[in-house]
Each structure stands twice: as C-alpha cells, then as structure tokens.
C-alpha cells in the first residue's frame, strides 16, 4: 500500500491574545484585489492555536500549522517564532 502524505497548511500571523492556558489567538492578515473595483482589500481572521509551554507572548509573529482538532475551535498549533514582539 502507498502512504499518502498529507500536506498541512501553514500561516503566518501576529499573536493578539495569550490569556488562555496553552492557547494563543493569532491574527492572520491577507491582501487581495477586488475583481470589479480593482481596490486592494486587507482582510484579517483570528485563529486559536495550541501553545504547549505558554512560551509565546502578545505581539510576536509566529508560524502556525494545521493539526487534528484539539477542541471545538482549536485546530492549529504554533510551529515556530518568526519575529519577536514589539515593545510598547
């Protein structure tokens, strides 16, 4: 039998909340052009991602990867840190 390897989706976004235990909320922004009006539109969506060691903080840019459902809304996990957070 042949093993089919499933390619997992990966997204890059900024952490907006880290208050829940082992969970962070990551905001992913994307830009696209409107078909009729040719205007560039920026859309954003929030994803809940699993953070096993609670090591990621607000403002950091992270890469998240798709996984099997861990809860009702959490189907992503934080794979790696891309950039550190901004100091405010």
N, C-alpha and C positions, 0 to 999 in steps of 0.2 A: 504494500500500500504506500501511496505517496503522502508525505506530510505536507500539508498546506500551511505555510507560514502567513499569519495574518499581520498585515502592516497596521501598526497603531498610529492614530492621528496624534500630532504634536502641535501645540500652540504656544505662543509667547505672549505674556501679559504682565501687568503690574498688580501686586497684592494690595487690595483695598481694605480688607479686614482680617484680623488674626485673633479675634476674641474667643472663638470656639476652640475646644480642646481637640488637637490633632487635625484641625481643619482650617484652611485659609480660603478666602474668596479672591479670585483672580479676575481682573477686568481685562478682556482682550478687545483691542480696537482693530477695525479694518476699514479701509477706504475703497470706494468703488464709484464709478461714474454712472450717473443717471442716464438711462437709454434715450429718453426723449429730450431732456433739457441739458444734457452734457455737463452737469454740475457735479463736482466731486463731493460725495457724501461720506461722512465719517460715522460709522455705526459701532456701538460697543455692546458687549454681552458679558455677564458675570458667570463664572464657573466656580463650583465648590471643588476644592482639590484636597487630597489627603496629605498631611504633613506629620509623619510618624513621630518625629522627635521635637516638634514645636520649635524648629530652628529658624524659620523664615519670618521676617517682620514686615510691617507695612512699608510700602514704597519700593521694595525690592522688585526687580524684574526677574521673572522665573520662566522656565520652560515646563509645561505640564503635558502629561501623556495620558491617553485614554486607557482605561482598565475595566475590569468587571465591576458591576455595581457594588459599592461598599455600603450605601444607604439609599434612601429614596431619591435624593438629588445629587449624590456624590459619586461620580463615575470617572474621576480624573485623579491623578496623583502628581505631586511635584517631583520632577525628574532632576533638575539642576538649577542653580542660580546663574543668571546671565549677567546681571549688574546689581551692585549694592544700592541701598535706598538713599534717597536724598535727605540731607539734614535739614530739619525745619526749626 
